[in-house]
Amino acid sequence: AEFLIGQINAFLAHVLMIRLLLDQRKSEIAIKREVSFNPQSVYYLLSIARIYSAEYLKSKIQDLFDADLGVKTGKWSPREAINDFLLRFFDQSSLTRG
């Protein structure tokens, strides 16, 4: 579960990085040049980054940190923590579109 939480965190960090570049009005070509990850991934990440605001992504990264802390302190099992995180991530009432 810690590996999965780490992978989700890295994914959200990449999406946030691209969202912040979009907020700076950078073009898709400029973003592809600026980031250090696979250009094919950038296309996919761009489509996701356009959906969510930077504030929303930051709050979800914090939620993920809280889930990880809950696992490490024994508050939650890994399964409970990931389920809780996913439910909060896809909660439409808290969704802030970009």
C-alpha positions in Angstrom: 0.0 0.0 0.0 2.8 2.4 0.7 4.1 1.8 -2.8 0.7 2.5 -4.2 0.3 5.7 -2.1 3.8 6.8 -3.4 2.8 6.1 -7.0 -0.5 8.1 -6.6 1.5 10.9 -5.0 4.0 11.1 -7.9 1.1 11.0 -10.4 -0.8 13.8 -8.7 2.5 15.8 -8.4 3.0 15.6 -12.2 -0.7 16.6 -12.8 -0.3 19.5 -10.4 3.0 20.6 -12.1 1.2 20.7 -15.5 -1.8 22.4 -14.1 0.4 25.2 -12.7 2.1 25.6 -16.1 -1.4 25.8 -17.7 -2.3 28.4 -15.2 0.8 30.4 -16.4 -0.7 30.1 -19.9 2.1 27.9 -21.2 1.4 26.2 -24.5 1.3 22.4 -24.8 4.6 22.5 -26.7 6.2 24.7 -24.1 5.0 22.3 -21.3 6.4 19.3 -23.1 9.8 21.1 -23.3 9.7 22.2 -19.7 8.9 18.9 -17.9 11.3 16.1 -17.5 9.0 13.2 -18.0 8.0 11.2 -21.1 6.4 13.5 -23.8 3.7 10.9 -24.4 2.7 11.0 -20.8 2.4 14.8 -21.0 -0.5 14.5 -23.5 -2.3 12.2 -21.0 -1.5 14.3 -18.0 -2.5 17.5 -19.8 -6.0 16.1 -20.4 -6.3 15.4 -16.6 -4.7 18.7 -15.5 -7.3 20.6 -17.5 -10.1 19.0 -15.4 -8.9 20.0 -12.0 -7.8 23.3 -10.4 -4.4 23.6 -8.8 -6.2 24.2 -5.4 -8.1 21.0 -5.8 -5.0 18.9 -6.7 -3.1 20.4 -3.7 -6.0 19.5 -1.4 -6.0 15.9 -2.7 -2.2 15.6 -2.3 -2.8 16.6 1.4 -5.6 14.0 1.6 -3.2 11.4 0.3 -0.6 12.5 2.9 -3.2 12.2 5.6 -4.1 8.7 4.4 -0.4 7.7 4.4 0.0 9.1 7.9 -3.1 7.1 9.0 -1.6 3.9 7.8 1.8 4.6 9.4 0.2 5.4 12.7 -2.1 2.4 12.7 -5.3 4.5 12.4 -6.2 2.8 9.2 -5.4 -0.3 7.3 -3.8 0.3 3.9 -7.0 -0.7 2.2 -9.2 1.6 4.3 -6.8 4.5 3.7 -6.8 4.1 -0.1 -10.5 3.6 -0.2 -11.1 6.7 1.9 -8.7 8.7 -0.3 -10.4 7.6 -3.5 -13.8 8.4 -2.2 -12.7 11.9 -1.3 -10.9 12.3 -4.6 -14.1 11.5 -6.6 -16.5 13.3 -4.2 -18.4 15.5 -6.7 -19.5 17.9 -3.9 -15.9 18.9 -3.3 -14.8 18.9 -7.0 -13.4 22.2 -8.2 -12.9 22.2 -11.9 -10.0 23.9 -13.5 
